[in-house]
């Protein structure tokens, strides 16, 4: 007879979607340790089914517009930081997309975002990214810079989109049909994917900036106004990646 520890290891190593066969194999083993593993496995399966239902619900907009052609989700990150660019992501997922755990990037751990980023980049029909830096943000304001980054992201899609699902906004200067969705990154798999791609891309960029400007803690704060960041800003002054129009409350900005 197998030891309970060996059986536990099997359950731990088995992918959730393959647990049913393992449960069937050991359901007749009445040892409490084995039955405990079966109960945990059943909970994992139940959670997986709930996630599949959630993702199905998050595909409602994609299903509604898929007859028009390629449906693209678009979102941005980095409107609020004191430093770094605003980054927009545009993602066209396949119609039969089976990626689970897609959600508003802010609701996911950094580890989960990284995992999903790799999956999205591997499975997406098309991905586009747009970047607008601090000087341009200061020149045209953050809202217009956000729109510019989104237009850049759309222009880099190949194939291009037939419908845009946007997180709340309508992007000026775009001829493609747009569908603004309030809190869209939590309601559409395409927008969620765009949110994740943009977030991971910008975070990695800020981590690179941290190596150039280590005093500001960019790897940790990603350019947002954390106390340590503001303290460094007051002590060392702004870097070339700081947004002059954002930091006037903390330091004197030369025009």
C-alpha positions in Angstrom: 0.0 0.0 0.0 1.2 3.5 -0.9 2.3 5.7 1.9 0.0 8.8 2.6 3.0 11.1 2.0 3.5 9.6 -1.5 -0.2 10.1 -2.3 -0.1 13.7 -1.0 2.8 14.4 -3.3 0.9 13.0 -6.3 -2.1 15.3 -5.6 0.3 18.3 -5.1 2.0 17.7 -8.4 -1.1 17.0 -10.5 -2.6 19.9 -12.5 -6.0 20.9 -11.3 -7.8 19.9 -14.6 -6.3 16.3 -14.2 -7.4 15.8 -10.6 -10.6 13.9 -11.4 -8.8 10.8 -12.4 -6.7 10.9 -9.2 -9.7 11.3 -7.0 -11.3 8.3 -8.7 -8.2 6.3 -8.2 -8.0 6.9 -4.4 -11.6 7.5 -3.4 -11.8 4.0 -1.9 -8.8 4.6 0.4 -10.5 5.4 3.7 -7.4 6.6 5.5 -8.2 10.1 6.8 -5.0 11.6 5.3 -6.0 10.4 1.8 -9.6 11.5 2.2 -8.3 14.9 3.3 -6.3 15.1 0.1 -9.4 14.2 -1.9 -11.5 16.9 -0.3 -8.8 19.5 -1.1 -8.6 18.2 -4.7 -12.4 18.5 -5.0 -12.2 22.1 -3.8 -9.6 22.9 -6.4 -11.8 21.4 -9.1 -14.8 23.5 -7.8 -12.6 26.6 -7.9 -11.5 25.8 -11.4 -15.1 25.5 -12.6 -16.0 28.8 -10.9 -13.1 30.4 -12.7 -14.3 29.0 -16.1 -17.7 30.5 -15.5 -16.2 33.9 -14.5 -14.1 33.9 -17.7 -17.1 32.9 -19.8 -19.0 35.9 -18.4 -16.0 38.1 -19.1 -16.2 37.1 -22.8 -19.7 38.5 -23.2 -18.6 41.7 -25.1 -16.2 39.6 -27.2 -19.1 37.3 -28.2 -21.4 40.3 -28.9 -19.0 41.8 -31.4 -17.0 38.9 -32.8 -19.2 38.7 -35.9 -17.7 42.1 -36.9 -14.1 40.7 -37.1 -11.2 41.1 -34.8 -12.1 42.4 -31.3 -9.4 44.3 -29.5 -9.1 45.3 -25.9 -7.2 48.4 -25.0 -6.1 49.8 -21.7 -3.3 52.0 -20.2 -1.2 52.2 -17.1 0.8 55.0 -15.7 -1.5 58.0 -15.7 -0.8 58.9 -12.1 3.0 58.5 -11.5 5.4 61.3 -11.0 7.9 59.7 -13.3 8.1 57.5 -16.3 5.9 57.1 -19.4 2.3 56.3 -19.8 2.0 52.9 -21.5 -1.0 51.6 -23.5 -1.6 48.0 -24.4 -3.8 46.7 -27.2 -4.6 42.9 -27.4 -6.6 40.8 -29.8 -7.2 37.4 -28.3 -8.3 34.4 -30.4 -12.1 33.7 -30.5 -11.6 30.4 -28.7 -9.3 31.9 -26.1 -9.1 29.6 -23.0 -6.8 31.8 -20.8 -8.0 31.7 -17.2 -7.5 34.2 -14.4 -7.5 37.3 -16.6 -8.6 40.3 -14.6 -7.8 43.9 -13.9 -4.0 44.0 -13.5 -4.4 45.8 -10.2 -6.2 42.8 -8.8 -3.4 40.4 -9.6 -0.1 39.7 -7.9 3.1 40.6 -9.7 3.9 36.9 -10.1 0.4 36.2 -11.6 0.7 39.2 -14.0 4.1 37.9 -15.2 2.7 34.4 -15.7 -0.3 35.7 -17.6 1.9 38.1 -19.7 3.8 35.2 -21.1 0.6 33.3 -21.9 -1.0 36.3 -23.5 2.1 37.1 -25.6 2.2 33.5 -26.8 -1.5 33.0 -27.6 -2.7 36.5 -28.7 -3.6 37.0 -32.4 -2.0 40.5 -32.1 -0.4 42.7 -29.5 0.4 46.4 -29.7 2.1 48.7 -27.2 2.3 52.5 -27.1 4.6 54.7 -25.0 4.4 58.5 -24.3 7.2 59.9 -22.2 7.4 62.6 -19.6 8.3 65.5 -21.9 5.4 64.8 -24.2 3.1 64.4 -21.1 4.2 67.8 -19.9 3.6 69.3 -23.4 0.1 68.0 -24.1 -1.2 66.8 -20.6 -1.7 63.3 -19.3 -5.1 62.7 -20.9 -4.0 63.6 -24.4 -0.8 61.6 -23.8 -2.9 58.6 -22.8 -4.9 58.9 -26.0 -1.7 59.2 -28.0 -0.3 56.1 -26.4 -3.5 54.2 -27.2 -3.4 55.3 -30.9 0.2 54.1 -31.0 -0.7 50.7 -29.6 -3.6 50.3 -32.1 -1.3 51.3 -35.0 1.1 48.5 -34.1 -1.5 45.7 -34.3 -1.1 43.2 -37.1 -3.7 42.2 -38.0 -5.6 45.4 -37.1 -8.8 45.5 -35.1 -12.4 45.8 -36.4 -13.8 46.7 -32.9 -12.2 48.3 -29.9 -13.3 47.5 -26.4 -12.0 50.4 -24.3 -11.8 50.8 -20.5 -14.3 53.6 -20.1 -12.8 56.1 -22.7 -13.5 57.0 -26.3 -10.2 57.6 -28.1 -10.3 60.6 -30.4 -8.8 60.3 -33.9 -9.5 56.6 -34.3 -11.8 55.4 -37.1 -12.4 51.9 -35.8 -15.7 51.3 -34.0 -15.2 51.8 -30.2 -17.2 50.4 -27.3 -16.4 52.1 -24.0 -17.0 49.9 -21.0 -16.9 51.2 -17.4 -14.5 49.2 -15.4 -13.8 47.2 -18.5 -10.6 45.6 -17.3 -12.8 43.6 -14.9 -15.6 42.9 -17.4 -13.7 42.0 -20.7 -11.0 39.4 -21.2 -9.5 41.5 -24.0 -9.3 44.6 -21.9 -7.9 42.6 -18.9 -5.2 41.2 -21.2 -4.3 44.6 -22.5 -4.2 45.9 -18.9 -1.8 43.1 -17.9 0.5 43.5 -20.9 0.7 47.3 -20.4 1.3 46.9 -16.6 4.0 44.3 -16.9 5.7 46.2 -19.7 5.7 49.5 -17.7 6.8 47.8 -14.5 9.8 46.2 -16.2 10.7 49.5 -17.8 10.6 51.3 -14.4 12.8 48.5 -12.9 15.4 49.3 -15.6 15.2 53.0 -14.7 15.9 52.0 -11.1 19.3 50.8 -12.2 20.0 54.2 -13.8 18.5 56.3 -10.9 18.8 54.0 -7.8 18.1 56.8 -5.3 14.4 57.0 -6.2 13.3 53.5 -5.6 11.6 53.1 -9.0 11.8 49.3 -8.9 9.5 49.4 -5.8 7.3 52.5 -6.4 7.2 52.3 -10.3 7.3 56.1 -10.3 4.3 56.7 -8.1 4.4 59.2 -5.3 5.5 57.0 -2.5 7.0 58.7 0.6 10.5 57.5 -0.1 10.2 58.6 -3.8 9.1 62.1 -2.7 11.9 62.3 -0.1 14.5 61.4 -2.8 12.9 63.9 -5.2 13.3 66.7 -2.6 16.9 65.6 -1.8 18.3 65.0 -5.3 15.9 66.9 -7.5 14.1 65.6 -10.6 15.6 63.1 -13.1 15.0 63.3 -16.9 12.1 60.8 -16.5 10.2 63.0 -14.0 7.1 64.7 -15.2 7.6 68.4 -14.5 3.9 69.1 -14.6 3.4 66.6 -11.8 6.1 67.5 -9.3 5.5 71.2 -8.6 4.1 70.5 -5.2 7.3 68.9 -4.1 10.2 70.7 -5.8 10.7 74.0 -7.7 10.5 73.3 -11.3 12.3 75.5 -13.8 10.3 76.4 -16.8 
